[in-house]
């Protein structure tokens, strides 16, 4: 992120956490992970499909956090 005026860069750390599913997002699994990471000071940024089935179901989503 670029800050105006000073010309300095704000640096973020990123953490990727793989969530296990049975082909569908199980609400408790990923919500618990997001809540746990938030308690540790991480902000949820995005979810990306890390692995999909041959039919397109997300088997392992990567949850992306920044600090």
N, C-alpha and C positions, 0 to 999 in steps of 0.2 A: 504494500500500500504506500503510495507517495503522499507525503504531507506537503501542503502548499507553503511557500515562503522559505522554509528552512532547507529544503532540498534533501531531507533525510528520509531513509527508508525505514518503515516499521516492519520488523521481522516477526513472523509467526512460526510456531512449531506445529507440525501436523502429525496426527496419529491415526492409523488405520486399524480398525478392529473388525475381524471377520465374524459374522453372526451365522450360526447354523440354523437351517430351516428344514422342513420336510417337503419343500416345493412351494410353500406359501409362507408369507410372513406370519409368524405366530406372535400376536400382539405382545404378550408378556416378555418374550425373549429380547426383542430389540428395544422395547421401551425401558426395560430394566437396565440394559447396557447404557442407553442414553442418559438415564437418571444417574447411574453410578459415575459415569464420566463427568457429568455436570457437577457432581459433588466434589470431584477432584480438580475442578476449575477448567475443564475442557468445554468448548462450545461445539455443538453438533452443526456440521456444515452440509453434509450430503450423504446419500446412500448410493452406492454403485453396485451393479451386478458383477461379482467376482467369478461366479461360476453359474452356468445355466444348464438345464436339461435339454435334450434334443428337441423338446417341444416349446422351449422358451421360458419355462418356469424357472424362477430364480432359486437356486439351491443354496448358494452362499453369497449374501450381500456384504460388501465392505462398507462399514460406517466410517465416515471421515469426520474427525474432530480437529479443532485448532485451539491454540492457546497463545 
